[in-house]
Amino acid sequence: MYYLKKDVFNLFKIILRISASIVLLGIVISFIDVNYLLSIIRDLQIMWLIMAFGILNVSMILHFYRLVLLFNKTDPIQHGSILRIHYTSYCFSLFLPGQMGGDIYRVWSMMRYKKNTFGTITLVFLWRFLGFTSLLVIATGAMVVQRLYTDTLMIPLYVIYSSISLCIIMMLIALYYNKITYLLHRLGKRINTSMPIDSPQTPGVIMINIILSIFSHACTFLSLYFIGYAVNQHIPLYLFFLFGPIVSLVQQIPVSIGGIGIREGSYVVLFAQIGYSSEIIFSITFLYSLLTIGIGIIGAIMYASEHRR
C-alpha cells in the first residue's frame, strides 16, 4: 500500500510538472504572434538543426569526461558505465525536480561502484559546482565582448553575475581553507577525503574540469546559435554566451519538465531588452527544448538496454 501511494504521488508530481511546462509555454505564446511563429518554423533548415543536435551530444561527452576525471582519480569505473549513467541521469532530470533530480540518480547509480556514499555525493556536488563556475567564466568573457561591440549597459545582468561570482569565489576559498564555518569545514573535509585537495594532482584535475566545462557549455550555447541559422536568423554568438549562463541558473528551479517554459520565457525576456523579436527567440529556444528531449530519449534507451540484461 505504501509503495502504491508513493508511485501515485510520483506520477502526480510528473503530471504537475508537465502541466507547469504547458502553462508556462502558454503564457509565453500568449504574448507572441502565432502566425509569424509558424512561418518561421515552416522555413526550417533541417541540416542546421541536425548540426545543433550533434553539438549538443559533444557537450554531453565533455561533461561525461568531467565525471571520469573526478570519479576515476581514486577507484576507476569503466567509461562505458559512467557514460550510460550520465545520459540516463539527463533523462531523469527531465522528469525529476530540476537538474538536482538528475544528480540524485547520478549519485544513486555511482554508489553501485563506489563504497563511500558521502564521497560520491560530494564529488557529484563538486562536478555541478565547477560547472556553475565555468558558466560565470563564460558570462564574464561575454560581458567583455558585449562592451566592445555595443555601448549598451545591462546593469541588472552585471549585478547578478557579479554577486554570484563573489559567492562562488568565497565558497572556493572556504573549501580550500575549510575552517570558516562548521558546514563548509565538514564539506571541505569530505571533499578532501574523496579527492585529496592537498594532493599535487588535484588542482590540475579541478582546472582541467573547469576548462572542459567551459567548452561543454560553449557547445550548448553554440547549438542555440546553430538553431538560429536553422530558422534563418543570424544572431551574434556572444549574446547566447551572455544570456545563456543566467538562463542555465534559472532552470535549476524545479518547476517544469526539463526547464521547458522557464527556458523559453527567460530567453524571450532577456533578448527583448535588446530589441529581438519574441517569435524568433521562442522558436529557437523551443526547438532547443525538443533537442534536449532527444538527448533524454538516448538516455532512456541506454537505461532500458541495461535493465534488459
Backbone hydrogen bonds, N-H to C=O, Kabsch-Sander energy under -0.5 kcal/mol:
donor,donor_aa,acceptor,acceptor_aa,energy
5,K,1,M,-2.3
6,K,2,Y,-2.3
7,D,3,Y,-2.5
8,V,4,L,-2.4
9,F,5,K,-2.4
10,N,6,K,-2.5
11,L,7,D,-2.5
12,F,8,V,-2.3
13,K,9,F,-2.2
14,I,10,N,-2.1
15,I,11,L,-2.5
16,L,12,F,-2.5
17,R,13,K,-2.3
18,I,14,I,-2.6
19,S,15,I,-2.4
20,A,16,L,-2.2
21,S,17,R,-2.3
22,I,18,I,-2.3
23,V,19,S,-2.7
24,L,20,A,-2.7
25,L,21,S,-2.7
26,G,22,I,-2.5
27,I,23,V,-2.3
28,V,24,L,-2.1
29,I,25,L,-3.0
30,S,26,G,-1.8
31,F,28,V,-1.6
32,I,29,I,-1.8
34,V,32,I,-0.9
37,L,33,D,-2.3
38,L,34,V,-2.6
39,S,35,N,-1.8
40,I,36,Y,-1.8
41,I,37,L,-2.2
42,R,38,L,-2.2
43,D,39,S,-0.9
43,D,40,I,-0.6
44,L,41,I,-1.6
45,Q,230,A,-3.0
46,I,44,L,-0.9
48,W,45,Q,-0.6
49,L,45,Q,-1.3
50,I,46,I,-2.4
51,M,47,M,-2.1
52,A,48,W,-2.1
53,F,49,L,-2.1
54,G,50,I,-2.2
55,I,51,M,-2.5
56,L,52,A,-1.7
57,N,53,F,-1.6
58,V,54,G,-1.7
59,S,55,I,-1.9
60,M,56,L,-1.9
61,I,57,N,-2.3
62,L,58,V,-2.3
63,H,59,S,-2.1
64,F,60,M,-2.0
65,Y,61,I,-2.1
66,R,62,L,-1.5
67,L,63,H,-1.6
68,V,64,F,-2.1
69,L,65,Y,-2.4
70,L,66,R,-1.7
71,F,67,L,-3.0
72,N,68,V,-2.4
73,K,70,L,-0.7
74,T,71,F,-0.6
75,D,71,F,-0.6
82,I,78,Q,-1.8
83,L,79,H,-2.7
84,R,80,G,-2.1
85,I,81,S,-2.4
86,H,82,I,-2.6
87,Y,83,L,-2.4
88,T,84,R,-2.4
89,S,85,I,-2.6
90,Y,86,H,-1.6
91,C,87,Y,-1.8
92,F,88,T,-2.3
93,S,89,S,-2.1
94,L,90,Y,-0.7
94,L,91,C,-1.0
95,F,92,F,-1.4
96,L,92,F,-2.9
98,G,96,L,-0.6
101,G,97,P,-1.5
101,G,98,G,-0.8
102,G,98,G,-0.8
103,D,99,Q,-1.9
104,I,100,M,-2.2
105,Y,101,G,-1.7
106,R,102,G,-2.3
107,V,103,D,-2.7
108,W,104,I,-2.5
109,S,105,Y,-2.6
110,M,106,R,-2.3
111,M,107,V,-1.9
112,R,109,S,-1.3
113,Y,110,M,-1.9
114,K,110,M,-1.7
117,T,115,K,-1.1
120,T,116,N,-2.0
121,I,117,T,-2.0
122,T,118,F,-2.6
123,L,119,G,-2.0
124,V,120,T,-2.1
125,F,121,I,-2.3
126,L,122,T,-2.7
127,W,123,L,-2.5
128,R,124,V,-2.3
129,F,125,F,-3.0
130,L,126,L,-2.8
131,G,127,W,-1.3
132,F,128,R,-1.9
133,T,129,F,-2.1
134,S,130,L,-2.1
135,L,131,G,-1.6
136,L,132,F,-1.6
137,V,133,T,-1.6
138,I,134,S,-2.3
139,A,135,L,-2.4
140,T,136,L,-2.3
141,G,137,V,-2.1
142,A,138,I,-2.5
143,M,139,A,-2.3
144,V,140,T,-1.8
145,V,141,G,-2.2
146,Q,142,A,-2.7
147,R,143,M,-1.9
148,L,144,V,-1.4
149,Y,145,V,-2.0
150,T,146,Q,-2.4
154,M,152,T,-0.6
155,I,153,L,-0.8
158,Y,154,M,-2.3
159,V,155,I,-2.6
160,I,156,P,-2.3
161,Y,157,L,-2.5
162,S,158,Y,-2.5
163,S,159,V,-2.4
164,I,160,I,-2.4
165,S,161,Y,-2.6
166,L,162,S,-2.2
167,C,163,S,-2.0
168,I,164,I,-2.4
169,I,165,S,-2.6
170,M,166,L,-2.3
171,M,167,C,-2.0
172,L,168,I,-2.6
173,I,169,I,-2.3
174,A,170,M,-2.2
175,L,171,M,-2.2
176,Y,172,L,-1.6
177,Y,173,I,-2.9
178,N,176,Y,-0.6
179,K,177,Y,-2.2
180,I,177,Y,-0.6
185,H,181,T,-2.3
186,R,182,Y,-2.3
187,L,183,L,-2.6
188,G,184,L,-3.0
189,K,185,H,-2.0
190,R,186,R,-2.2
191,I,187,L,-2.6
192,N,188,G,-2.4
193,T,189,K,-1.7
194,S,190,R,-2.4
195,M,191,I,-3.0
199,S,196,P,-1.3
202,T,199,S,-0.8
205,V,201,Q,-2.1
206,I,202,T,-2.6
207,M,203,P,-2.4
208,I,204,G,-2.6
209,N,205,V,-2.2
210,I,206,I,-2.2
211,I,207,M,-2.3
212,L,208,I,-2.9
213,S,209,N,-2.1
214,I,210,I,-2.3
215,F,211,I,-2.2
216,S,212,L,-2.5
217,H,213,S,-2.9
218,A,214,I,-2.2
219,C,215,F,-2.1
220,T,216,S,-1.7
221,F,217,H,-2.4
222,L,218,A,-2.3
223,S,219,C,-2.0
224,L,220,T,-1.2
225,Y,221,F,-1.6
226,F,222,L,-2.4
227,I,223,S,-2.2
228,G,224,L,-1.8
229,Y,225,Y,-1.4
230,A,226,F,-1.9
231,V,227,I,-1.5
232,N,229,Y,-1.8
233,Q,228,G,-3.4
235,I,233,Q,-1.0
239,L,236,P,-1.2
240,F,236,P,-0.7
240,F,237,L,-1.0
241,F,237,L,-1.5
242,L,238,Y,-1.7
243,F,239,L,-2.7
244,G,240,F,-2.2
247,V,243,F,-1.9
248,S,244,G,-2.7
249,L,245,P,-1.9
250,V,246,I,-2.2
251,Q,247,V,-2.2
252,Q,249,L,-1.3
253,I,250,V,-2.0
255,V,253,I,-2.3
256,S,253,I,-0.6
257,I,17,R,-0.8
258,G,93,S,-0.5
258,G,256,S,-0.6
259,G,256,S,-0.8
260,I,257,I,-2.4
263,R,259,G,-3.1
265,G,261,G,-2.2
266,S,262,I,-2.5
267,Y,263,R,-2.4
268,V,264,E,-2.4
269,V,265,G,-2.3
270,L,266,S,-2.5
271,F,267,Y,-2.8
272,A,268,V,-1.7
273,Q,269,V,-0.8
273,Q,270,L,-0.8
274,I,271,F,-1.2
275,G,272,A,-1.4
276,Y,271,F,-2.1
281,I,277,S,-2.0
282,F,278,S,-2.6
283,S,279,E,-2.1
284,I,280,I,-1.9
285,T,281,I,-2.5
286,F,282,F,-2.7
287,L,283,S,-1.9
288,Y,284,I,-1.9
289,S,285,T,-2.1
290,L,286,F,-1.8
291,L,287,L,-1.9
292,T,288,Y,-2.2
293,I,289,S,-1.7
294,G,290,L,-1.5
295,I,291,L,-1.9
296,G,292,T,-2.2
297,I,293,I,-2.1
298,I,294,G,-1.7
299,G,295,I,-1.9
300,A,296,G,-2.3
301,I,297,I,-2.4
302,M,298,I,-2.1
303,Y,299,G,-2.4
304,A,300,A,-2.6
305,S,301,I,-2.5
306,E,302,M,-1.9
307,H,303,Y,-1.8
308,R,304,A,-0.7
309,R,305,S,-0.5
309,R,306,E,-0.8
